[in-house]
Amino acid sequence: MEVKESSIKGFAGNGGGTSFGARFVHFCKNDLSLEDIEIGEQTLKLVEQLKGLLVANASVSGTGTTDEVERYWFACILYVAKRLNENDGPSKKGLKLCQILRAAKLNVTDFYKELGQFLIKVASTFVSLYGGDWEKKLKATESQTNFVHMILLSKKYERAYEDLFLDSDSTKKTNYYRFGWLLFLALRAHVFHLCKDLVTCTHGLICVLAILLMHAPASLRNFNLKDCEHIVMKGDKADLIASLCNMYDTSEDELRKTLEKANSLLAHILKKEARLASDHLPHNLENIVTDGLVYFEDLVDENSLSSSLSLLEKDYETMIQNDWELDERIFIIEKESFLGSGSLSAEPVVMNDGGTKRKLEAIYSPMKTAVKPQLSYLSPIRHLNGVQVGGQSKVLATPVSATMTTAKWLRTVVAPLPPKPSAALEGFLSSCDRDVTSDVTRRAQIILETIFPSGIPGQKPCLMDNRWAEQRRMEAMKLYYKVLLAICTAESQILHANNLTSLLTNERFHRCMLACSAELVLATHKTVTMLFPSVLEKTGITAFDMSKVIESFIRHEESLPRELRRHLNSLEERLLESMVWEKGSSMYNSLIVARPSLSAEISRLGLLAEPMPSLDEIAMHTGTQGGALPLLQPHSKQEKNGNGQDVDIQSPKRMRIEQRSILVDRNSFTSPVKDRLLVPSNLKSKFPPHVLLSVFASPTRPNPGGAGETCAETAVNVFFGKISKLAAVRINSMVERLQLSAQIKESVYCLFQKILSQRTSLFFNRHIDQIILCCFYGVAKISQFKLTFKEIIFDYRKQAPCKPQVFRSVYIDWTSLSGEGKSGPDRVDIITFYNEVFIPAVKPLLVELAPNGSPQSCNNGSVAGPKNHLDGGFLPASPKTSKFPPLPDMSPKKVSSVHNVYVSPLRSSKKDALISHSSKSFYACVGESTRAFQSPSKDLNAINNRLNGTLKRRGALNFDEVDAAGLVTDSVVATTLQNGGSSSSSPPMATIKSEQPDS
């Protein structure tokens, strides 16, 4: 499409060349050398649509001067225009994102962070321009996830290369190093299409290192084959592939298959002949097992290295010539200046990965919490003679190594399982009113084929992709059968019967289980293209459905690694805080039954979930060849649920009063991870498995054990209990940061509970943190406590789950308000929401917090207005409802505001390694509580008394030795225990200041 000359002139001529549009055109022409026709008509139209909105938000956008903010906008507009205007975006050949960022003088990390804020502001405009699925087309989240992965992989490659190779000749090092990275990029471009996940790419990196070790001169190795304890020996020779797998937790089978692909790629790109290493016997492969290895003559010799580099460079440039994303060569060429160490970011984001600071935390995935940032890297080669802890070398985790450890669990625990129901599970499936084994297996095949397709639509099928998808399907299926058996076993023990027809014929339950299994497989491999909540969309379930099985899934899979438990915990928080409240959530279908008074508002906003698509529809959409499930045969006890689907009615004997108490008692939002870690193994029997039958039953069906409640009421009460506990955790954290009184904390929590139960509609289409922030300000106003919204938001930004869109983009519907000429849904800032929606709805509840419920105590609690101050300086009375709930101890929990001391439950696997039997009673209070110590404060007092008393002791724990991040690590404690607590640099007495328990 041609660009009309009048369009360009219109921009340039408006305001004498000083308008936003004119400056954008000037940037495109002068800094990017784009011609008028290359800018694109749709790009200019986008600028025209957005200029008013962006200029109006200039005061709250960006992090620097107006010029810096504007450059971010230019880069974001060009990025969006290129991705969404396929036929009419910036069309200059070879124009890359890197080129735009350099021209705008921006670093990549800050660009991705600002891109997220930009998209929040322009979301409504994009819906009208590009449709409701514009986010899927843009794929901004996938792009930034890929960037984070490449940062991690480049650092992994850098460390591994320095561990394995000497750097005596910097020129040779640079060329070998560059050759390896270019070969890795060739693997990503030619072989890894669908499977560009972190685990597969790490195998690719280790494969490249293997090729370099085979072809580079042996004199460049940084280790001795015969002296290194990590080398796997076969007879008198070293097995190179097995050794690398041992060092980096990779699969030997996968590594050898990747090596075959890499060898074929080298032969194709470099036009070199591959030979069996066992026939060639090169000098640098002496003392190495050569069976199955391939060798290329003169691959990285001095005479051919430069030409090999040129051919790899040319091949990569050809592969990315039509690719708009980053040129991934920058990750070894560019350093902090371009990748992300600039000063433009509003908040410094530090990610300790080998001691290098990067501003990545704000754009890292939910799994960022899976790796403690204070852990530093210890090379498996460089530190072979390092400190021994518990008889083993202490190798601390990095994001990549933690991912590979989790993948090893999937490979060693799940992969060996049979790809079909076990005999025990078949026993449960066949014990139903009819045998449902074939239904269960065919459903799993259809759903998992939908989640893990064998190729990318519109692209040529790739053998590697097909094999990757098949492997992931099998892993998810095996995990599903494994956990399903555990749940069936637990349910049968409670019901004293093997007939679990109601549960095992529930379509929604099985889809939730399959979605949870698939999500864990995806999270293990750290995929780029299938990020959550893609599993919800592909299985046809909602966030509310998924939230019902997460806790049960964790409790019935005891071998689940801690990183995956944390991932599910973060997903549960994400579901509860916002996704369950979004339009189309099945929670609303239960809510209209449990709270009929809300049905009108729910219907007006169109919040009800659509009926769950049938398996036939899913199979038809994905082209699954396994066949669709036959319709379930009707039972004598069935009714229609809110979606018109058949749901089994449980017999009364399946639901007992004690079971309902279990359901209600387990409604606290105790993290499934922390709850499991904190409950001693000998007490687990007191917490029977979560009863799933009622939460998946028809919302309108009476709950036999629910004292007249419907299943919807029980489910909503459980859900509200989880919301209340999550809010309590976040309120408590903010109170500690703001240093507010316990009475203020009680009042904020009391107000939140009242809003949840009496003004539930305030949560619709919103984030629970938006309500929490408003509760803080409302309580501050009613109590005459000086606390501004600016202070509240400043504190909130420091919270771990903070997202700027929470206070910058709050849903509001002007139709139900007396807005000044406004109508329809809109997005406003948190202060506008507080004044226009929150205060009018919550004012009566705020009045109740005042002494004696006096109405005058809540006279205009809005942010702006002439009557902002209240008469009489009083604090709100103690809440009349339940007090602030007890919260589980965070792990690790900082127990002193002065000293760097943390208390955390000690895992049994570490206990034996750190503490001997003879000293266990002396050091028990360090990692665990005993009957002698009832609280953290008593534990700390006991430690002080033991360390500073007159009794004979082995030595004082040195709490002054901390790592680079300022935290005491297990290695420090272990070293202190081994050395008898002696330290030349530590004082003779180590006193730990205790804190008084809450009154």
Order of alpha helices (4+ residues) and beta strands (2+ residues): alpha-alpha-alpha-alpha-alpha-alpha-alpha-alpha-alpha-alpha-alpha-beta-beta-alpha-alpha-beta-alpha-beta-alpha-alpha-alpha-beta-beta-alpha-alpha-alpha-alpha-alpha-alpha-alpha-alpha-alpha-alpha-alpha-alpha-alpha-beta-beta-alpha-alpha-alpha-alpha-alpha-alpha-alpha-beta-beta-alpha-alpha-beta-beta-alpha-alpha-alpha-alpha
